[in-house]
């Protein structure tokens, strides 16, 4: 296996079928999310004023690309996340009733990620923000099940378009499992190995209560204190039989309110963020409480179209050696 690509791998879809498949998946995802949740589609934000702090620096581990604004006295940043922006925009437009919400088709450049066959320097998601009135784990779980059902439906529809896609990548049932339970099942494996083993044996699953358990771990991207409520954060995984790994396809959780933000600040001590404009809006309770989440578009597309490398569904920068390898092995990449 080289570059994470299995020996003898060959795509079941040709170039044109792949392009059409990518377009169909995105279109169907947006349509189903909008219709089921009555969401308004907005253009994603690309830049932000640094002082407002609508960005997410993932606890200082992801450097944003910043720049000075010509003839103005402040700096801009390219956004690496749209969650805080969508929540901010709900407030700006006085959308505060339960059920009000936005959906955005967001992509950005990530210069500090460790790339692999499922991760590139380009991040893309179909993200959503929906106003709620309180933290409710049962409602959250119900939403997760509904979202997975929509994803499963889209997978079936794509397979009807392309019957050559035979493998069952998404199980009919979604299993909820906590970090503690997962660890007890496979105590001698690493976190990544546990995810792969559980996915291979059980199919798709929703991992809960894991963020605080993996603080300061190299096996988890760091979380900022001002975006998600760590206790509610859930990540959806599906087992990709082509890559032979469990890959994350979506995430969902509640946004922080004043109490949660203060609690998470005591844990992470990101004290400089207490002076940001966004932090002030949270602590003064001007922002609506939201259910916030997103679908990892390229990872899900890989899964449904049975691709072995993210380069087959997404345009980014690739090493020259990798491009030569793909050309020699008749693997079409963007």
C-alpha distance (Angstrom), angle and dihedral (degrees) to the residues before:
residue distance angle dihedral
X1 . . .
X2 3.82 . .
X3 3.82 125.4 .
X4 3.79 85.7 -1.0
X5 3.82 90.6 -65.0
X6 3.78 116.6 132.2
X7 3.80 119.3 -120.5
X8 3.79 110.1 -94.2
X9 3.81 94.0 11.9
X10 3.78 116.5 163.0
X11 3.79 127.2 175.9
X12 3.78 115.9 -115.4
X13 3.80 90.9 -146.7
X14 3.79 127.3 62.7
X15 3.81 123.8 -133.8
X16 3.79 97.0 -86.1
X17 3.80 94.2 43.2
X18 3.81 89.6 50.9
X19 3.81 93.0 51.3
X20 3.80 91.5 48.4
X21 3.80 91.1 45.5
X22 3.81 92.4 52.9
X23 3.80 90.5 50.1
X24 3.82 93.2 47.3
X25 3.80 93.5 50.4
X26 3.80 93.3 50.9
X27 3.80 93.0 45.0
X28 3.80 93.1 48.5
X29 3.82 93.3 46.6
X30 3.78 93.2 52.8
X31 3.80 93.7 43.4
X32 3.80 94.8 50.8
X33 3.80 94.7 44.9
X34 3.80 92.2 48.2
X35 3.81 94.5 46.7
X36 3.82 96.9 44.6
X37 3.81 96.6 43.9
X38 3.84 99.8 28.5
X39 3.80 91.0 -125.2
X40 3.79 128.0 172.3
X41 3.80 114.9 -129.5
X42 3.79 114.6 -131.0
X43 3.77 133.4 -176.3
X44 3.81 108.6 -102.7
X45 3.77 118.9 -111.8
X46 3.80 114.0 -111.4
X47 3.80 103.2 -176.7
X48 3.80 136.2 27.5
X49 3.77 138.2 -169.6
X50 3.81 105.9 -104.6
X51 3.80 93.3 -135.5
X52 3.81 92.2 58.9
X53 3.82 89.9 51.5
X54 3.78 101.9 -151.1
X55 3.79 87.5 152.9
X56 3.79 128.4 96.2
X57 3.81 115.6 -136.0
X58 3.82 93.1 -178.5
X59 3.79 92.6 -123.9
X60 3.78 92.3 -44.1
X61 3.80 95.1 -57.3
X62 3.82 97.0 107.4
X63 3.78 116.3 60.8
X64 3.77 113.7 -146.4
X65 3.78 120.0 -141.4
X66 3.81 106.3 -112.6
X67 3.79 133.3 -176.2
X68 3.78 140.5 178.0
X69 3.81 118.8 -104.7
X70 3.79 112.4 -121.9
X71 3.84 112.0 -112.9
X72 3.81 92.0 0.3
X73 3.79 131.8 97.0
X74 3.80 101.6 -128.7
X75 3.78 140.1 70.9
X76 3.76 129.3 -117.9
X77 3.79 129.6 -149.3
X78 3.77 132.1 -155.9
X79 3.78 106.5 -119.8
X80 3.81 119.2 -115.3
X81 3.80 93.4 -172.2
X82 3.80 136.3 26.2
X83 3.82 100.3 -158.4
X84 3.79 97.3 96.0
X85 3.80 91.6 40.8
X86 3.80 93.0 54.9
X87 3.80 90.8 48.7
X88 3.81 90.7 47.6
X89 3.81 90.9 49.6
X90 3.81 91.4 52.2
X91 3.81 88.0 57.2
X92 3.80 93.2 45.1
X93 3.80 90.4 54.0
X94 3.81 94.2 43.8
X95 3.80 92.1 -117.5
X96 3.79 101.2 152.5
X97 3.79 105.8 133.7
X98 3.80 117.9 112.8
X99 3.81 108.3 -91.6
X100 3.80 96.6 26.3
X101 3.78 108.4 130.5
X102 3.78 153.0 153.7
X103 3.77 134.8 -137.9
X104 3.81 123.6 -159.6
X105 3.79 135.2 -173.7
X106 3.81 99.1 -138.2
X107 3.79 133.9 -177.9
X108 3.79 133.5 166.6
X109 3.80 144.8 164.1
X110 3.82 118.5 -95.0
X111 3.77 110.7 -165.3
X112 3.83 98.0 176.1
X113 3.80 101.4 51.8
X114 3.79 124.2 113.2
X115 3.80 104.3 -120.8
X116 3.79 125.9 -139.7
X117 3.79 138.7 154.3
X118 3.84 88.4 -69.4
X119 3.84 100.2 35.2
X120 3.80 129.4 57.9
X121 3.79 136.0 169.3
X122 3.80 88.7 -92.6
X123 3.79 118.6 76.6
X124 3.80 121.4 -163.4
X125 3.78 133.1 176.9
X126 3.77 144.3 160.8
X127 3.80 98.2 -126.4
X128 3.79 131.4 -169.3
X129 3.80 139.5 -169.4
X130 3.81 121.2 -165.1
X131 3.81 126.3 -178.2
X132 3.83 115.1 -120.8
X133 3.79 132.0 175.3
X134 3.81 100.6 -136.7
X135 3.78 147.5 -3.0
X136 3.81 107.6 -82.1
X137 3.80 119.7 167.7
X138 3.80 94.2 -166.1
X139 3.82 92.0 54.1
X140 3.79 89.7 46.3
X141 3.80 92.3 51.7
X142 3.79 90.4 47.0
X143 3.80 89.8 53.2
X144 3.81 90.7 49.7
X145 3.81 91.5 52.5
X146 3.80 90.8 48.1
X147 3.79 92.0 49.2
X148 3.79 91.6 50.1
X149 3.80 90.5 49.7
X150 3.81 89.3 55.0
X151 3.81 91.1 49.8
X152 3.80 90.2 49.1
X153 3.80 90.6 50.5
X154 3.81 91.2 51.7
X155 3.80 91.0 49.9
X156 3.81 90.1 53.6
X157 3.82 91.6 48.2
X158 3.81 91.8 51.6
X159 3.80 90.6 49.9
X160 3.79 88.7 54.1
X161 3.80 88.4 55.2
X162 3.81 92.2 46.8
X163 3.84 110.0 29.0
X164 3.81 90.2 -179.4
X165 3.84 86.8 76.1
X166 3.80 96.3 88.5
X167 3.79 107.5 154.8
X168 3.80 120.0 102.0
X169 3.82 101.3 -128.3
X170 3.80 96.8 163.1
X171 3.80 119.8 53.1
X172 3.80 119.6 -136.9
X173 3.80 91.6 -122.1
X174 3.81 129.0 54.9
X175 3.80 116.4 -145.1
X176 3.81 121.9 -152.1
X177 3.79 113.9 -146.4
X178 3.80 132.0 169.6
X179 3.80 124.4 -135.4
X180 3.81 90.4 -113.5
X181 3.81 93.2 53.0
X182 3.80 91.7 46.2
X183 3.80 90.7 52.0
X184 3.81 92.3 48.7
X185 3.81 90.5 53.5
X186 3.81 93.7 53.7
X187 3.82 107.1 19.5
X188 3.79 96.1 164.8
X189 3.80 97.7 49.6
X190 3.80 129.2 86.9
X191 3.80 119.7 -109.9
X192 3.81 91.9 -100.9
X193 3.80 91.8 47.6
X194 3.81 90.4 50.5
X195 3.80 91.4 52.9
X196 3.81 91.6 50.3
X197 3.79 94.2 45.6
X198 3.81 95.1 47.2
X199 3.81 92.3 46.4
X200 3.79 92.6 49.0
X201 3.81 91.9 49.6
X202 3.82 100.4 37.5
X203 3.79 109.6 21.7
X204 3.80 124.0 -134.6
X205 3.79 117.9 9.2
X206 3.80 144.2 176.0
X207 3.81 114.0 -131.2
X208 3.82 115.0 -148.3
X209 3.81 138.0 -176.2
X210 3.77 95.5 17.8
X211 3.81 107.8 115.9
X212 3.81 98.1 81.1
X213 3.81 90.9 40.3
X214 3.79 91.3 61.0
X215 3.80 101.6 43.4
X216 3.81 111.2 144.9
X217 3.80 90.3 10.5
X218 3.79 122.8 136.4
X219 3.80 87.7 -143.4
X220 3.81 94.1 71.0
X221 3.78 134.5 51.1
X222 3.79 108.5 -115.3
X223 3.81 118.7 -103.0
X224 3.79 124.5 -138.3
X225 3.79 117.5 -132.2
X226 3.80 97.0 -126.4
X227 3.81 105.0 56.9
X228 3.83 114.1 50.8
X229 3.77 135.1 25.6
X230 3.81 98.2 -119.5
X231 3.81 94.3 -147.9
X232 3.80 93.6 57.7
X233 3.80 98.8 41.1
X234 3.82 113.4 120.2
X235 3.78 128.9 -177.6
X236 3.81 123.3 -158.8
X237 3.79 119.1 -140.8
X238 3.78 132.9 -172.1
X239 3.78 127.7 -172.4
X240 3.80 112.1 -114.9
X241 3.79 106.9 -153.4
X242 3.81 90.5 -167.7
X243 3.82 94.9 58.7
X244 3.82 91.5 27.0
X245 3.80 91.4 -132.8
X246 3.79 138.4 105.4
X247 3.79 106.6 -110.4
X248 3.79 127.6 -164.6
X249 3.79 111.8 -117.2
X250 3.82 102.8 172.6
X251 3.81 145.6 0.5
X252 3.81 132.4 -151.6
X253 3.78 135.8 178.9
X254 3.78 144.8 131.4
X255 3.79 122.7 -82.3
X256 3.80 119.9 -117.5
X257 3.79 124.1 -89.9
X258 3.81 124.6 -163.1
X259 3.81 96.2 -82.7
X260 3.80 95.0 44.6
X261 3.80 91.3 47.1
X262 3.80 91.5 52.5
X263 3.80 91.5 47.2
X264 3.80 92.8 49.7
X265 3.80 91.0 45.8
X266 3.80 88.8 58.0
X267 3.80 88.0 54.2
X268 3.80 99.5 44.5
X269 3.82 101.2 23.6
X270 3.81 94.7 -146.6
X271 3.80 87.2 161.1
X272 3.80 96.4 162.0
X273 3.81 88.4 68.1
X274 3.82 91.0 64.1
X275 3.81 87.2 77.1
X276 3.81 95.6 54.1
X277 3.78 124.6 106.7
X278 3.80 93.0 -120.9
X279 3.81 92.5 52.2
X280 3.79 89.5 52.5
X281 3.80 90.6 53.1
X282 3.81 90.6 52.3
X283 3.80 95.7 47.0
X284 3.81 92.6 47.0
X285 3.82 89.1 49.2
X286 3.79 94.6 -124.3
X287 3.79 94.3 131.5
X288 3.81 120.6 78.7
X289 3.79 117.7 -116.2
X290 3.79 107.9 -109.8
X291 3.74 145.5 -171.8
X292 3.79 101.8 -127.3
X293 3.77 129.5 -170.2
X294 3.74 150.0 123.8
X295 3.78 146.3 -149.3
X296 3.81 116.6 -120.6
X297 3.78 95.3 -126.4
X298 3.80 102.8 -165.3
X299 3.81 94.3 42.2
X300 3.80 91.5 50.8
X301 3.80 90.9 45.6
X302 3.82 90.0 52.0
X303 3.77 89.3 51.9
X304 3.80 97.6 48.4
X305 3.81 95.5 42.0
X306 3.82 91.3 44.6
X307 3.79 95.7 -122.2
X308 3.81 125.1 164.9
X309 3.82 99.4 -151.6
X310 3.79 134.1 35.3
X311 3.82 89.3 -130.5
X312 3.81 87.4 72.3
X313 3.82 91.1 66.3
X314 3.80 105.1 24.1
X315 3.80 137.4 52.5
X316 3.80 116.3 -128.8
X317 3.81 141.7 124.0
X318 3.80 114.2 -64.1
X319 3.82 131.5 -174.5
X320 3.80 113.4 -99.2
X321 3.80 90.9 -123.0
X322 3.79 89.5 56.7
X323 3.79 92.2 50.3
X324 3.81 90.2 51.5
X325 3.81 90.7 48.2
X326 3.81 91.4 52.3
X327 3.79 92.4 47.1
X328 3.81 91.9 51.5
X329 3.80 91.3 48.8
X330 3.81 96.5 44.1
X331 3.80 93.5 -115.4
X332 3.79 111.6 150.9
X333 3.80 113.8 -140.0
X334 3.80 134.4 177.1
